[in-house]
Amino acid sequence: MQNKIRELYPQWTNELDNEKQNLIMTNDMDSLLSCMFLKHHFGLEVNTFYSFHSVNKINAADQREAIGVDCALKEGKCFDNHMVRSDESSYINVQSANINNVSGVHRGRYTDKFAMSTLIQLYAMYNVPLPESTQGKLILLCTDVGFKGYYDERYRDTFLSYLEKFGMMELVEVLDMFTQDQMYWFMLRAELDISIRLNQSGKKKGKLSFESSGNNPDLTARWEQTINLEWYEQHLGFSVELPEASFERFEKFAARTIEWNELDAQTMQRAFSYAFINKRKIMISERKENQYETIR
């Protein structure tokens, strides 16, 4: 990542310490792979699972500070890739490590937004070499459908500008090897669209498991589909696994979609996390009434 861009990120991103901090993981592969990246390079462990409907903890007594991974927290430290501002005067979480925030992107500059993954942003922030294999590079490009902007003339220049800021222009060679349809095929075959859920009942209550989208073109039945984590490890060079410990619910939220102009002061006060999902809509998770305990 270019130094002039990296210097705009919060200072805490240079002070990661597994004795003082742990991670909040969300419900998709971008968050899981990003958490595994942070575990591999900094020893940070997942203690919290955030489903956008609830916060669940392995150890509620753990006093270490929790860092959100691939979630746009209203307050507190987080790595994320979302757009959260309606205009240049909108509230901003100054503790968010987000290329859109440090670049001043807001709804009025929607086509300027960073539309790749939190994972690829982490590679850039910490100057980690890209995976050696083509498959490894494809994982980075396909996580969170990050490749899409390259194949649309309206967004290609913006897409390339972020690769240049990240020092990753070599990825253009990979993109030029494949069509957009081939990139989608790879993404689905690799199960990068898989979800992570917390089991609410039965023998696996409190445990995390994968839930396939059923879109893998190599398989015909949804129940057949599974994700090959060893393949990810082979091409990314670090361990990839779900936490094995049990989680217990710590706090509940109401998740809903609102119009961008409905994000008023009262709604913001209740918000735990929020982000634009397109130019007009915002996904927000709000605290229930009389429930204002914050994650440590």
N, C-alpha and C positions, 0 to 999 in steps of 0.2 A: 504494500500500500504506500502511496506517495506520502512523504513525511508531512506535508502541509495539510493533508486530510487526516492522518492519524493523530496529529496534535490537537484536533478539534474534539476528539472523544474524551469522555470523563476520565479524570485521573485514576479512579479506582480500577480501571481496566488494566493498568500497569502494576497493580498491587494485589493480584489474586493470591490467596493463601488458604489452603485446605484446612488449616487449623482454625480459621476464623469465618469461613464461608462454606456454604453448600448450595445445591442447585434445585430449582423448581423446573421440572420437566412437564411438557404439555402432551397432547394426544396425537402427535404425528411424527413422521420419520425425520423431518427437519429438526425438531426438538431433540429426538433421541440421538441422532447422529451428532448434533452439536454438543449435547451433554457428554457423549462418549469422547469427542474431541477434547473437551475441557478436562475430562477425567484423565485422559492419556497425557496431556501436556502439562496439567497443573495439579492433578490429584484430587480435583473437586468431585464430590459424590452427590448423587441425587438423594434428597431427603423428602421432597415434596412432589406430588403429582397434582397438576392443575388441569381439570377437565373443562374449564370454563363454566361449569355448573357447580363445582365444588373444589375445595382445597383439601388434600388428603396427605397425611404425614406418616412416615415410618416411625419417627421418634419426635413426638410433640415437645419433649423436654429439651431437645437440642437447641442450644442458645446461639449457635452460629448464625450469621446473617445469610439469608436466602437470596440467591440471585436468579431472577427469571430468565429462562432460555427459550427464545422464540415466542415470547408473549409481551405485549405492550402494556406493562403495568402503569397505572396512573402515578404511582409513587414507588420509590425504591429502585434498586439496581436491577437492570435487565439487559440482556442482549436481544435485539429483535430487528426485524426488517420491514416493519409496517409503516404506513403513513397514518398519522394521528392528528394532524392540524388542519383546521378549516381555512385559516388564513395566517398571515405572518404575525398577527397579534395574539393568536390562540395560545392557550396554556401548553407548556411543554414540560415533560419530566426531564429535568437536567441530569438525572442519573441514568438515563437510557442510553445505551451504546447502540446507536441506530444511524446508519449512513443517511437516511432521509432527514432525520432531525439535525444532524451536524451540517447537512447541505442546504438547510432552509426550505425543504420541500413541503408544500401544503396543497390543499385542494385546488387552489388557483393555478398551481403548477403541476397538475396531476400527471401530465405526460412526461414530466421530469423525474418521476419517482423511481427508486430502486425497486426492481421487480424480480430479483433473484432471492436466494435463500439466506437464512441466518448462518448456515454452515459455511457457505463460500465467503461470507463476510468475515467469519472467524479466521479462515485461512489467510485472508488478506491482512487483517488486523495484526496477527501474530507472525506474519511473514513466514508461514509454513510452506515448504515446497509443495507444489501440486502433486497428486498421485502420478506415479510413473506410467501406469497402464492407461490405455484408451478407455477401458471400462471404468477405472477410477475417476478419470476426468468427466466421463459421462454421468457418473453418480452426482458429482458436484453440479453439473449443468442441469440435470433433470430433477434434482431435489426442489420441491416447491414449484415445479414447472418453470424453473428459472430460465430455460432456453428460449421461451416463447417470443420474447421481444426481438430476438435476432432475426426471426423469419417474417417480421412485420415491418414494412418500410416506414410506417409511421413512428416506430419506436427504436429502429435499429441504431440510429446515431446515439440515442440515450443509452442503450444497452452497451454499445462499444465504449462510450465515455466512462462507464463504471468499470469495465474491464481494464481500461487504461489507468484509471485511478488505483485499481487494485494491483496493477502490475501483472495482469493475467492475459495479455493479448495473445499468448500462445494457444489459448482455448479457441480462438477463431479457426485455427486449422482443424480442430475436432468438429466444430459446427459445420464447416464447409464439407466435411466428409459425409454428412447425413442430411436428409430432408427433414422437415418438421414432422411428417408422419412417422418417420423412422425414430425420431427422438421420443415421440409419444409411445411408440411400440416398446422401446427400451425402458422407458419409465414404468409402464404397466407390467412388463415382464419382470422387472426388478422389484415389483411391489412397492414402489416408492410412494404410491397413493394409499398405502395401508394405514389404518387407524390403530390407536392404542386405547384400550378401555380398562377400567377397573371393575373387576367382577364384584357384583353386589350380593351374591348368594351362592350356596353350594360349597363344595370342598375347596374351591379356589376363591372364596370370598376374601376380599382385600388384596388379591394378587392382580398384577397387570398381565394382560394378554393382548395379542394382535387380533385385529378384526379386518379381514380382507375386504377390499372393495368388490371382488369378484370379476375384475376387469382384465386379469392376466390372460393374454391371448393364447398362451401355451396350454391352458387347462380349461376343461369344459364344465366343471362343477365347482361351485363356490366352496363347498366343504373340502375339496381337494387342495385348495390353495394354501400355501404356507410360504414363509419368507426364509431365505437362506442367509442367515447372519454370517456364517463362515465365509461366504462369497464376498460380503461387504468387508470383512476383516482382511481378506486377501488383497483387495484392491485399494483399501484406504490405509492399511498399515496400523490399525489400532483395533482393540477389542470392541465389539458391538453386542450388547445384551440388555435385556430388560432387567431392572432391579428384581431380585428374587424375594426380598422381604415383603411383609404384609403392610398395607397402608390402612390408616384409620381416618375417617372423616373429621376434619378440623373446622371447616366453615362451608356454608352453602351459599350459592348465588343464583340469581335469576338471569339467564342469558337471553338476549333478544336482539333483534335488528331494528334500528331506528333510522329515520331520515337524518341527513347530516345536520340540518338546522334545528333538530330537536335536542342537540347536545347542549342544553342550557346549564346554568350554574347548579340548579337543584339536582339534575341528572348526574353532573360531574361529581357532586359531593358523594353520591352513592356508588360511583364507579370503582371497580377494582382493576379492570383492564378494559381497553376499548381500542378499536382500529377500523379504518375505512376498509370495506371489502370491495367497493367500487366507488365511482365518483360521487354517488348520491347516498350510499348506504353505509352505516356504521354498525359493527357488531360490538355489543357492550355486555359485560358481566357486572351486575349490580349486587351489592350486599342486600340481604333481606332486612326487614325492619328489625331494629333493636339488636343488630349483629354487627358490631364495629371493631372486632378484634383484628389486629393486623398480623401478618406473618412476620416472624422474626427471621 
